[in-house]
Amino acid sequence: MKDKKKLFPLAAAAALAILAGCASKPDNYYTLASPVAAADAAPSTLGSAAPLYIELAPVAVPERLARPQMVVGRPNGSVQVDVFEQHRWAASFESELQDALASGIAARLGALDVTKGGRQSSQPVWRIAVQVRQFDAVDGGRVDAGFNWTLRRSDEPRTMACQLNVGEAVAGGGIDAVAQGAQRVTAAAATAIARSVNAARANPAATACPL
């Protein structure tokens, strides 16, 4: 009987530990990807005489953002930021951003994203390398971002360099609103990068972005 009495506290402690572990797990996940409006999407070039392929290098981001947790600034010009354990991107920020940009660019160009394979070596591909200079989100404020990128077609020596500064107001407060603002900023970057690819295709001599 005494042994049974000893087991009850142990069982209770184990149950509490399990509950505590569950409570500490993140329960809100967000994505930077968003659907591309039909008006912005281009017809697929696959099956045409000149199919279009893109390849996006791993996106370089500031070290403080290279994590799955959302990093959000405090309002009123505070120098402090909050790293939210229970509000996370669906993957690490740089991976989530790369996936969102790649799918958004491909949809706007009617291209196939061959970043992870699926292209014959004889087929030319537009190689895109993106660097994030800034991606600052403030709860109840704005999401401001700065992007640099280069374009190079695999069978051409020239490289086109581009940059974009973009900001979106965060409607209302809360992390959901911040994530939606970040989605809009990411979509704006995908639109600008797709536009630069089209500009490079139209002008084979161009080395500076027309944006």
N, C-alpha and C positions, 0 to 999 in steps of 0.2 A: 504493500500500500504506500509505503514511504517512497519507493521508487517511482510510483505513478505520480505522486505529488511533486517529485523533482522534475518529472517530464513536462508537467504543465507549464512552468515558467520558461523552460527551454523552448517549447513549442510556440509559446506566445512571443518570445524574443525573436525566434526565426520568422514568424509571421510579420512582426513589425519591421524586421530587416528587409523582407521582401517588399512590403508596402512602401518603405522608404526608398528602396531602389527604384520602384516603379514611379514614384512621385518625382524623382530626380531626373527622369528621362525627358528629353525634349518632346513636346507634344504638338508643336506647330512647325510645319515645314512649308517653304515657299519656293517658287520658281521664278526665274527671270525671263523665261520664255513666254510669249504671248501669241495668239493667233494673228496671222497676217490677213488684213482685209482683202477681200476679193479685188477691189480696185487697185491695190498695191502689188498684188501677186502677178508674176509674169508667166506666160504659157511655158510649159516644159520644153527645153531644147533637146531632150533625149529623143533619139530616133531621127533627128534632123541631120542635115549634111554637116553641120558644125555644132555638135553638142558642147555644152559649157560645163566645165568642171572647176570646183573651187577646193582649196585646201587651206584650212585655218590652223596656224601654229598655236601652241599653248599660249594663252593670254598672260602677259606679264602684269601683275597688279602690285600695289604697295603692300609691304610685308604685313601691316596691321590688318589688312583685309583678307589675307590668305588663310582663311579658316571657314568652316561651315556656319559658325555663329554669326548672327547679324550684328553689325557694328553701327550704332546709331548715336549721333551727337545729341547733346541736350540743347534746348532752345535758349534764346536770349544771349547768344554769343558765348556760351560757356565753353571752356577749353576741355571739358571732360566728355568722354564718350562712354556709352554703355555697351557691353558685350553680352548679348542675351543668350543664355544657355538653352532656354525653352522656346526660342524663336530662331530657327535655322533655315539656311538654304537647303535645297534637296541634295546638293553635293557641296563640296568646297566652293567658295565664291568664284575662284578662277575657273573651275571646271563648269560650274553652272553658267557663268558668263560666256565661256567658249561655246558650249552647246547652244545657248540661246542665240548668240551672234551667228553661228554657222547655219542654223536652221532658218533664221530670219533673212540672212543674205541670200541663201540658196533659193528661198521661196520668191524673193523679189527679183531674182535674175532668171528664174526657170532653170537653175543649174542643179547639178548633183554634187553634194558634199562628199568628197572622197578622202577626207582627213584620215579616216581609219581604214582606208583601202577601197578597192573596187574599181581601180582604173588601170588600164594597160599602160606600160611605160612609154609607148609611142604616142599616147594622147596628151596634148598640152593641157596644163592646168594653171589656173590663177592662184598663186600662193600669196596668202595674206598673213601678215604678222601684226598683231595689235598690242599696244602698250597702254595701260590705263594710268594716266597721270594723277587723276583725282576721281574719287567716287564717294562724295560726302553726303550722307543722309541725316537730316535733322527732323526729329519727331515734331509734327505740327508745323514744319517749315518748308524745306525744299530738299530735293536731291539734285546736286550739282556734280557734273562729271566732265573730265577731259580725256580725250582719246587721241593717240597717235597711231598711225598704221602705215605700212608700206605694201605695195602691190608689185608683183613680178610674175609675168607669164613664164612658164618653165622653159620655153624655147626662145626667149628673148633676153638680151643682156640688160635692158633698161629697168630701172626701178622707179616707181612713182611714190612720193611721200605725201601724206595727208594728215590733217588734224581736225578735231572737232571739239568745241566746247558746247555743252548742252545742259539745260536745267529744267526741272519740272517742279511745280508747286505740289506740296503734299496736302491734298484735300482732307481737312479734318485732322484728327489726331489718332494715335494708335499705330501699332506695327503693321497691320494690314494695309493702311494707307501709305506707309513708307514703302512697303514691298510693291504696291501698285505704281508709285512714283518711280521706283527703280526699274520696273518693267517698261515704263514709257521711255525712260532714258535709254535703256538697252535697245528698244525698238527704233528710236531715233538714230542711234549709232549704226544699227544694221542697215537702215535706209540710206544713211550717208555713205557707208562702205560700198553698198550695192551700186549707188550712183557713181562712185568713183571708178568702179570696175567698168561700168558702161562707158564712162568718159575715156578711160584708157583704151578700151576696145575701139572707140570711134576715132581716136587720135593716137596713132602708133608712135608719134614723136613726143608726146607729152611726158614730162617727168615731174611736174608739179600738179597738185590736186586743184581742180577748178572750183572747189567748194568755197 
